[in-house]
């Protein structure tokens, strides 16, 4: 199966071709080349996943396959960086997720980005991102993952800042790049600590169950914690940055300044789940060696989920509602991994987290692409410019409603099955955690149907041109993703992905399922009363809870806190004094040396005038002076 390397090489080759030759090709040709390449990559990925999941198991457990691997750098006999392809249940599953969503985005962009300046550049960047994300999930070792992790950050920066003449897009791309770079520094330090003590980067060795390689790291402490705990916590910091966990979440809402298909690809379905995938990839290390760090992941995920859900309830920009929804749902996945055990029913959380990653990718990509169709029709992101669009946009309306029902957790849509398993795992871990996550699920249903009713119901807004349905290139991906959202919940996901690689039969717990559905229906009912028709209730509640509403609308002023720390404290308080010292002391000393040297040079330049007579005169004067000194002494 060495052909699996083509899954990474094809998008990379497409990026090179479009990057170098794109300006010489017609825009539609560049789009078709990028889309065709992604279609071939998708076919290879599906074939690979099919062969892997239908292959033979050992004692009923899926094994890790390494169909391609080469050594790149060797440090010691045991410590070396390889470049290869690792196939196991979660990497095979991620191949399906990434290529499916990426292909839908490529097709959708043929219509959405038509006529945009830089069309060729856009498809080149899409190919680079797809290559980076596929290389990340197929990595055989943690350093290879880090290399592609950084490439994901670069391609994300390029795509968010695609509209480089727009100041908001440039600011958003820089913000995303800087925030994730700080997080990635923690990731790199964690990798170095882990590899120094275990003498390996290889995922196969790290997750093999051989706990002896962690003995030295676990026995070495720093500030009251083992070095291994520090290493896994720092590695998670990198994941928290990519997955926009609090307090590193601030880049994701602003990243909506990029093209809407980019939001669907990067900030809904693939890049933001990289942190979840990282924790899942190292799950045996977290669970067996540093369970306290794993529980910390759960608590941070729960707080992030609640924090983002509250903010989403008051946003008016439809893409920002979906952005905070994404942060909240990623929190759900982190909670699922954090509360999970290992093997059998104990591993429900792990299976549920991966299941929700799969289902969420489909319906959230559908929501973002649906939002793109809406923006394409009304030329605005604001809900106040929408209303009553269900008749003008029938396909977008139905597909968007399906996605809303899925994320709200209404059966039989896919989100119900994955979210129900997460809630079951949290109730098993701690009833309080279960009720908190159930409440967040209710908030999710509320803010999603607030969004739905404000767009498709209520009083239609006035438009210069009558809104109309998007072209087939945009509606076809919506229909495909809606169909997947309707049936994905019935996939026996536990047969393919589980904490220990063995079969896990999903059994819905009636009490949890009924409770979650009732809470979701309450959230939908409240949204229906508030927003299906014009109502004064939201305005009255806003006035009653004015302080909370304003704080949530301004994202609880976290961005302002960052700006205060960076501008007032770091830039003005620290950097300004350092800059003064650099300009006046360091530069002043160097400039002083240059000034003195220059003056002395002018003073003695006559000694090298080129006149032989002058040289002889100086020579004789010196000789006489020396002779005189000898006679006197």
C-alpha positions in Angstrom: 0.0 0.0 0.0 2.9 2.4 -0.7 0.5 4.3 -3.0 -1.0 5.9 0.1 1.9 8.4 -0.1 -0.1 9.9 -3.0 -2.7 11.1 -0.6 -0.2 13.7 0.6 1.8 14.1 -2.6 -1.1 14.9 -5.0 -2.3 18.0 -3.2 1.3 19.1 -2.7 2.0 18.7 -6.5 -1.3 20.6 -7.2 -0.1 23.5 -5.0 3.2 23.7 -6.8 1.6 23.6 -10.3 -1.1 26.2 -9.5 1.4 28.3 -7.5 3.9 28.4 -10.4 1.6 28.2 -13.5 -1.7 29.5 -12.1 -1.3 33.0 -13.6 -0.8 31.5 -17.1 -4.0 29.4 -16.8 -7.6 30.5 -17.1 -9.3 30.8 -13.7 -11.8 28.0 -14.4 -8.9 25.8 -15.5 -7.1 26.3 -12.2 -10.3 25.5 -10.3 -10.9 22.4 -12.3 -7.3 21.2 -11.8 -7.6 21.7 -8.0 -11.0 20.1 -7.8 -10.0 17.1 -10.0 -6.8 16.5 -7.9 -8.9 16.6 -4.7 -11.4 14.2 -6.2 -8.6 11.7 -7.1 -7.2 12.1 -3.5 -10.6 11.5 -2.1 -11.0 8.3 -4.1 -7.6 7.0 -3.0 -8.5 7.9 0.6 -11.8 6.1 0.5 -10.2 3.1 -1.0 -7.5 3.1 1.7 -10.0 3.4 4.5 -12.1 0.6 2.9 -9.1 -1.7 2.6 -8.0 -0.9 6.2 -11.4 -1.4 7.9 -12.1 -4.6 5.9 -8.7 -6.0 6.5 -7.8 -8.8 9.0 -7.6 -8.1 12.7 -5.5 -9.7 15.3 -7.5 -11.0 18.2 -10.4 -8.7 17.1 -8.3 -5.6 17.3 -7.3 -3.3 14.5 -3.5 -3.1 14.0 -1.4 -0.1 13.0 -0.2 -0.3 9.5 2.9 1.6 8.2 2.8 1.2 4.4 5.4 3.8 3.8 8.3 5.1 6.0 11.7 6.6 5.4 14.3 7.9 7.9 14.9 11.6 7.5 17.1 12.7 10.5 19.0 10.5 13.0 20.1 11.9 16.4 20.9 8.7 18.3 20.5 5.0 17.8 16.9 5.2 19.0 16.0 8.8 18.4 15.3 9.8 14.8 12.7 11.6 12.7 10.9 9.6 10.0 8.5 10.6 7.3 5.9 8.1 6.6 2.2 7.0 6.6 0.5 5.5 9.6 -2.9 3.9 9.2 -5.0 3.1 12.2 -8.7 3.6 13.0 -8.5 7.3 13.7 -6.2 8.2 10.8 -8.3 6.2 8.4 -11.4 7.9 9.7 -9.8 11.4 9.4 -8.9 10.6 5.8 -12.6 10.3 5.1 -13.5 13.5 7.0 -10.8 15.7 5.5 -11.1 14.6 1.8 -14.9 14.7 1.9 -15.2 18.2 3.3 -12.3 19.4 1.2 -13.8 18.1 -2.0 -17.2 19.7 -1.2 -15.4 23.0 -0.6 -13.5 22.7 -3.8 -16.7 22.1 -5.8 -18.6 24.8 -3.9 -15.9 27.4 -4.5 -16.2 27.0 -8.2 -19.4 29.0 -7.9 -18.8 31.0 -4.7 -15.4 32.4 -5.7 -16.2 32.8 -9.4 -14.9 36.1 -10.7 -12.8 36.8 -7.6 -9.3 38.2 -8.1 -6.7 35.6 -7.2 -8.9 32.6 -8.0 -5.8 30.6 -9.0 -4.0 31.6 -5.8 -7.1 30.5 -3.8 -7.1 27.0 -5.2 -3.3 26.7 -4.7 -3.7 27.6 -1.0 -6.6 25.1 -0.7 -4.4 22.4 -2.0 -1.6 23.3 0.4 -3.9 23.2 3.3 -5.3 19.8 2.3 -1.8 18.4 1.9 -0.8 19.8 5.3 -3.8 18.4 7.1 -3.5 15.0 5.4 0.2 14.8 6.3 -0.7 15.7 9.9 -3.1 12.9 10.4 -1.0 10.3 8.6 2.2 11.1 10.5 4.0 8.1 11.9 5.8 10.2 14.6 5.1 13.3 16.7 7.8 15.4 15.0 6.4 14.7 11.6 3.1 15.7 12.9 4.7 19.0 14.2 6.1 19.7 10.7 2.7 19.4 9.0 1.1 21.1 12.0 3.2 24.2 11.2 2.3 23.9 7.5 -1.4 23.9 8.5 -0.7 27.2 10.4 0.9 28.7 7.4 -1.8 27.7 4.9 -4.5 28.9 7.4 -2.7 32.3 7.5 -2.7 32.5 3.8 -6.4 31.6 3.4 -7.6 33.8 6.2 -5.8 36.7 4.6 -6.9 35.9 1.1 -8.5 39.3 0.8 -5.2 41.0 1.4 -6.5 44.5 0.5 -9.0 44.3 3.3 -7.5 45.5 6.6 -9.8 43.3 8.8 -8.6 40.2 6.9 -4.9 41.1 7.3 -5.4 41.7 11.0 -7.3 38.4 11.4 -4.7 36.4 9.6 -1.9 37.9 11.8 -3.9 37.3 14.9 -4.5 33.7 14.1 -0.8 33.2 13.2 0.6 34.9 16.3 -1.8 33.1 18.8 -1.2 29.7 17.3 2.6 30.3 17.2 2.6 30.9 21.0 0.6 27.7 21.4 2.9 25.8 19.1 5.9 26.8 21.1 4.4 24.9 24.0 3.8 22.0 21.7 7.5 22.0 20.6 8.8 22.2 24.1 6.5 19.3 25.1 7.8 17.2 22.2 11.4 17.9 23.2 10.7 16.9 26.8 8.9 13.8 25.9 11.4 12.6 23.3 14.4 13.4 25.5 13.2 11.1 28.3 11.6 8.4 26.1 14.2 8.5 23.3 11.6 8.2 20.6 9.2 10.3 18.5 7.4 7.2 17.1 3.7 7.0 17.8 3.8 3.2 17.6 6.3 3.0 20.5 4.7 5.8 22.6 1.3 4.1 22.5 2.4 0.5 22.5 1.6 0.0 26.2 5.3 -0.4 27.2 5.2 1.9 30.2 8.9 1.4 31.0 9.9 4.1 28.5 8.1 6.7 30.7 9.8 5.7 33.9 12.5 8.3 33.9 10.2 11.1 32.8 7.6 10.2 35.5 10.3 10.0 38.2 11.8 13.4 37.4 9.8 16.3 38.9 9.7 20.0 38.3 7.7 22.4 40.5 5.8 19.6 42.1 4.8 17.8 38.8 6.5 15.1 36.9 8.3 16.0 33.7 6.0 13.7 31.9 2.9 15.7 33.1 4.6 18.9 32.0 5.3 17.4 28.6 1.8 16.1 28.0 0.3 19.4 29.3 2.6 21.5 27.0 1.7 19.2 24.0 -2.0 19.9 24.8 -1.3 23.6 24.8 -0.4 23.2 21.1 -3.7 21.4 20.6 -5.6 24.0 22.5 -4.2 26.7 20.2 -5.3 24.9 17.0 -8.7 23.9 18.5 -9.4 27.4 19.9 -9.7 26.4 23.5 -10.0 29.1 26.2 -8.0 31.4 26.5 -6.5 30.7 23.1 -9.8 31.0 21.3 -9.6 34.6 20.3 -8.3 34.0 16.8 -11.2 31.8 15.5 -14.1 34.3 15.4 -11.9 36.9 13.6 -10.8 34.3 11.1 -14.3 34.5 9.6 -12.9 37.4 7.6 -11.6 34.8 5.1 -13.8 33.5 2.3 -16.8 31.5 3.6 -15.7 28.2 2.0 -12.4 28.6 3.9 -14.4 28.9 7.1 -16.1 25.6 6.3 -12.9 23.8 5.5 -10.5 25.1 8.1 -12.5 26.5 10.9 -15.4 24.1 11.1 -14.3 20.6 10.0 -10.6 20.0 9.8 -8.0 22.4 11.2 -9.8 23.1 14.5 -10.1 19.4 15.2 -6.3 18.9 15.0 -6.1 19.4 18.7 -8.7 16.8 19.4 -6.9 14.4 17.0 -3.6 15.1 18.9 -5.1 14.1 22.2 -6.8 11.1 20.7 -3.5 10.0 19.0 -1.6 10.2 22.4 -4.6 9.0 24.4 -2.9 6.0 26.0 -0.1 8.2 27.2 -2.6 10.7 28.7 -4.8 8.0 30.2 -2.2 5.7 31.7 0.7 8.1 32.5 -0.9 11.5 33.2 -4.6 11.0 34.0 -4.6 14.3 35.9 -3.7 16.2 32.7 -6.5 14.3 30.9 -9.0 15.4 33.5 -7.8 18.9 33.1 -8.5 18.6 29.4 -12.1 17.7 30.3 -12.6 20.6 32.7 -11.1 23.1 30.3 -13.2 21.7 27.5 -16.4 22.1 29.5 -15.7 25.7 30.5 -14.8 26.6 26.9 -18.0 24.9 25.6 -20.2 26.9 28.1 -18.3 30.1 27.5 -18.6 29.9 23.7 -22.3 28.8 23.8 -23.3 31.9 25.9 -21.5 34.2 23.5 -23.1 32.6 20.5 -26.6 33.3 21.9 -26.1 37.1 21.4 -24.1 37.4 18.2 -25.7 39.0 15.1 -23.1 38.0 12.4 -24.2 34.6 11.2 -20.6 33.4 10.6 -19.5 34.5 14.1 -22.5 32.6 15.6 -21.2 29.5 13.7 -17.6 30.3 14.8 -18.5 30.3 18.5 -20.7 27.2 17.9 -17.5 25.5 16.6 -15.6 26.4 19.7 -18.4 25.0 21.9 -18.6 21.8 19.9 -14.8 21.3 20.0 -15.2 21.7 23.8 -17.7 18.8 23.7 -15.1 16.6 22.0 -12.4 17.5 24.4 -14.7 16.7 27.3 -15.5 13.3 25.8 -11.8 12.5 25.6 -11.1 13.9 29.1 -13.7 11.8 30.8 -13.0 8.6 28.9 -11.6 5.4 30.3 -9.8 2.7 28.2 -11.4 -0.3 26.6 -15.0 -1.5 26.3 -17.7 0.5 27.9 -15.1 2.5 29.9 -13.9 3.9 26.6 -17.3 5.4 25.6 -15.9 8.9 25.8 -13.1 8.2 23.4 -15.4 6.6 20.8 -18.0 9.4 21.3 -15.5 12.2 20.9 -14.3 10.7 17.6 -17.8 10.0 16.5 -18.8 13.6 17.2 -15.7 14.8 15.4 -17.0 12.9 12.3 -20.6 14.0 12.5 -19.8 17.6 13.4 -17.5 17.9 10.4 -20.3 17.1 8.1 -23.1 19.2 9.6 -20.9 22.2 10.5 -19.4 22.3 7.0 -23.0 22.2 5.8 -23.9 25.1 8.1 -21.0 27.2 6.9 -21.6 26.5 3.2 -25.3 27.2 3.8 -24.2 30.5 5.3 -22.1 31.2 2.2 -25.2 30.7 0.0 -27.2 33.1 2.2 -24.4 35.7 2.1 -24.2 35.2 -1.7 -27.9 36.0 -1.9 -28.2 39.0 0.4 -24.6 40.3 0.3 -24.5 40.7 4.1 -23.5 38.6 7.2 -25.9 40.4 9.5 -29.2 38.8 10.6 -30.9 42.1 10.4 -30.5 42.1 6.6 -32.2 38.7 6.4 -35.6 37.2 7.2 -38.2 35.3 5.3 -35.6 33.7 3.0 -37.1 30.2 3.0 -39.1 30.9 -0.1 -36.3 32.4 -2.2 -33.7 29.9 -1.0 -35.6 26.6 -0.7 -32.6 24.2 -1.1 -30.5 26.2 1.3 -33.4 26.4 3.7 -34.0 22.7 3.9 -30.3 21.7 4.1 -29.7 24.4 6.7 -32.6 23.2 8.8 -31.3 19.6 8.7 -27.9 20.8 10.0 -29.6 22.8 12.8 -31.6 19.8 13.8 -28.4 17.7 13.8 -26.3 20.0 15.9 -29.3 20.5 18.3 -29.3 16.7 18.9 -32.7 15.8 17.5 -33.1 12.2 16.3 -32.7 10.7 13.8 -30.0 13.2 12.6 -26.4 12.3 13.2 -25.6 14.9 15.9 -28.1 13.2 18.2 -26.2 9.9 18.3 -22.7 11.3 18.8 -23.8 13.9 21.3 -25.9 11.4 23.3 -22.8 9.2 23.7 -20.8 12.1 25.0 -23.5 13.0 27.5 -23.6 9.3 28.6 -19.8 9.3 29.1 -20.0 12.6 31.2 -22.8 11.3 33.4 -20.7 8.1 34.1 -17.7 10.3 34.9 -19.6 12.8 37.2 -23.3 13.6 37.3 -22.5 17.3 37.7 -20.5 17.2 34.5 -23.3 15.4 32.7 -25.9 18.1 33.7 -23.6 20.9 32.8 -23.0 19.5 29.3 -26.7 18.8 28.9 -27.4 22.5 29.7 -24.9 23.5 27.1 -26.6 21.2 24.6 -29.8 23.0 25.4 -28.1 26.4 24.7 -26.8 25.0 21.4 -30.4 24.1 20.3 -31.5 27.6 21.3 -28.8 29.7 19.5 -28.9 27.5 16.4 -32.7 28.0 16.0 -32.3 31.6 16.9 -30.0 31.8 13.9 -32.4 29.7 11.7 -35.5 31.7 12.5 -33.8 35.1 12.0 -32.6 34.0 8.6 -35.5 32.1 7.1 -38.6 33.3 9.1 -39.8 36.6 10.4 -40.2 39.8 8.4 -38.2 39.8 5.1 -35.6 42.6 4.9 -35.5 44.9 2.0 -32.9 44.2 -0.7 -31.7 46.0 -3.8 -32.0 42.8 -5.7 -34.4 39.9 -5.1 -32.5 37.1 -3.3 -32.2 33.9 -5.3 -30.9 30.3 -4.9 -27.2 29.7 -5.4 -26.0 27.9 -8.6 -25.8 24.1 -8.8 -22.0 24.1 -8.0 -22.9 25.5 -4.6 -26.2 23.7 -3.8 -24.9 20.2 -4.8 -22.4 20.1 -1.9 -25.2 21.2 0.4 -27.4 18.4 -0.7 -24.6 15.8 -0.4 -23.6 17.0 3.1 -27.3 17.1 4.2 -27.7 13.5 3.0 -24.6 12.4 5.0 -25.9 14.3 8.0 -29.2 12.3 7.8 -27.6 8.9 7.7 -24.2 9.2 9.5 -25.7 8.6 12.9 -26.7 5.0 11.9 -23.1 4.1 11.1 -21.9 1.5 13.7 -19.0 3.8 14.5 -17.8 1.8 17.5 -17.0 -1.1 15.2 -14.4 1.0 13.5 -13.1 3.4 16.1 -12.7 2.6 19.9 -10.2 3.3 22.6 -8.6 -0.1 22.3 -9.2 -0.9 18.7 -11.8 -3.7 19.5 -15.5 -3.6 18.6 -17.7 -1.4 20.7 -21.4 -1.8 20.2 -23.2 1.5 20.7 -26.2 1.2 23.1 -28.3 4.3 23.6 -29.0 4.9 27.3 -32.7 5.7 27.4 -32.6 8.1 30.3 -29.8 10.1 28.9 -31.3 10.1 25.4 -34.7 11.2 26.5 -33.3 13.9 28.8 -31.1 15.3 26.1 -33.9 15.4 23.5 -36.3 17.1 26.0 -33.7 19.7 26.8 -33.0 20.3 23.1 -36.7 20.6 22.4 -37.1 23.1 25.2 -34.2 25.2 23.7 -35.9 25.0 20.2 -39.3 25.9 21.7 -37.8 29.0 23.5 -36.1 30.1 20.2 -39.4 29.5 18.4 -41.4 31.8 20.8 -38.7 34.5 20.7 -37.8 34.6 17.0 -40.2 32.8 14.7 -42.4 35.9 14.7 -41.6 39.4 15.9 -41.6 39.4 19.7 -40.7 41.9 22.4 -39.5 39.3 24.8 -35.8 39.3 23.6 -35.7 43.1 23.9 -37.1 43.0 27.4 -34.7 40.2 28.5 -31.8 42.2 27.0 -32.8 45.2 29.1 -33.2 43.1 32.2 -29.9 41.4 31.8 -28.2 44.3 30.1 -24.8 43.8 31.8 -24.6 40.1 31.0 -25.8 40.7 27.4 -23.2 43.4 26.7 -20.5 41.3 28.2 -21.4 38.3 26.1 -21.8 40.5 23.0 -18.3 41.8 23.5 -17.0 38.2 24.1 -16.6 39.0 27.8 -13.9 41.5 26.9 -11.2 38.8 26.5 -9.9 40.5 23.4 -9.7 43.8 25.3 -7.7 42.1 28.0 -5.2 40.7 25.5 -4.9 44.2 23.9 -4.4 45.8 27.3 -1.7 43.2 28.2 0.1 43.5 24.9 -0.2 47.2 24.2 -0.2 48.8 27.6 2.0 46.4 29.6 4.2 44.6 27.1 4.6 47.2 24.4 4.4 50.4 26.5 5.7 49.1 29.8 8.3 46.6 28.8 9.1 46.9 25.1 9.3 50.7 25.1 12.0 50.7 27.8 13.9 47.9 26.0 13.6 49.9 22.7 14.9 53.0 24.4 17.9 51.1 25.9 18.5 49.6 22.4 18.4 52.9 20.6 20.2 55.1 23.1 22.6 52.7 24.9 23.4 49.9 22.4 23.0 52.0 19.3 24.6 55.0 21.1 27.6 53.0 22.1 28.1 51.7 18.5 27.5 55.1 17.0 30.0 56.6 19.6 32.7 54.1 18.5 32.0 54.9 14.9 32.2 58.7 15.6 35.5 58.4 17.5 36.9 56.2 14.9 35.8 58.6 12.2 37.3 61.6 14.0 40.6 59.8 14.6 40.7 58.8 11.0 40.4 62.4 9.8 43.0 63.5 12.3 45.7 61.0 11.2 44.8 60.7 7.5 47.7 63.0 6.7 50.1 60.2 7.7 49.0 58.3 4.6 49.0 61.2 2.1 51.1 59.3 -0.5 53.9 61.9 -0.4 57.4 60.2 -0.1 59.0 63.4 1.2 56.5 63.6 4.1 57.0 59.9 4.9 60.9 60.5 5.0 60.4 63.6 7.2 58.3 61.6 9.7 60.7 58.7 9.6 63.7 61.0 10.3 61.8 62.8 13.1 61.0 59.5 14.7 64.6 58.3 14.4 65.9 61.5 15.9 63.4 61.2 18.8 64.5 57.7 19.5 68.2 58.6 19.4 67.6 61.5 21.7 65.8 59.3 24.2 68.6 56.7 24.1 71.2 59.4 24.8 69.3 61.0 27.6 68.6 57.6 29.3 
